[in-house]
């Protein structure tokens, strides 16, 4: 048989395949999310996220040192707020001595070069488990934005490199940028969760932080997963309002959105490989139905191929070991 072109030539050996690979993963692609708890020497496995833990700050600092030595350059902080500190204003979110603010300081003191990003949304602090302030059954926009500005400034004061608003209120990126400028925080970045969908895949995360909404759902602020053009609109508006990085979330069911946003904006795009995606791989691997290591690398590579410059993932450490 005569063939002018034989595509299998480029797939013939591992060496050739690696020479022509279009996408490769490196440790600096990853953002490692960390769940932080009050107390000392506390390490609690999250039931729906096997082998992922909520740690007290002393253990977190050790882990961050270890991650830095492995080549991971960025962490994204989440804290578990004590029940008695939760209310409908979310005011614990901007407490100078709050767990988040203490964590930022401790991590920056221990590993100054580590890029520290912080989640900005009221849900862990809200007695209603919503990302914003509740009035009646409504999650009110403008008052929530004011709270998010205070929260962001307090994170910047504590030393955060980037604030990462994950709340999906309107106008929050512009307001946070202005707040940071007004306070002189001209070096603090904003990674906007621009296209954040109302997803069932956040379940395990809400277990981790005990932050499930007490009533209703998040559909009046997080996006409808039926929509694509709306994601581009959100991302473009966030860039206009001053976002340095835009994010798409969740990851795997939204690879088309990652590509769409990547093609539309002139800033780096990140994707969040969220808790439910982690849980699915862990569960199938536990059943012996898939090879966990291969599933991790294939999944993370798909994000980069789709156009993500950065990947927030609970597999950051596993992935660095696997690609090492
Ligand atoms: C809170 C927040 C959520 C996640 C990140 N920030 C949950 C939510 O919106 O309910 C989800 C992360 C994950 O599932 O891994 N604003």
Boltz pocket constraint, residues with backbone or C-beta under 6 A from the ligand:
constraints:
  - pocket:
      binder: B
      contacts: [[A, 119], [A, 120], [A, 121], [A, 123], [A, 131], [A, 166], [A, 167], [A, 201], [A, 202], [A, 203], [A, 204], [A, 205], [A, 206], [A, 211], [A, 273], [A, 274], [A, 275], [A, 276]]
      max_distance: 6.0
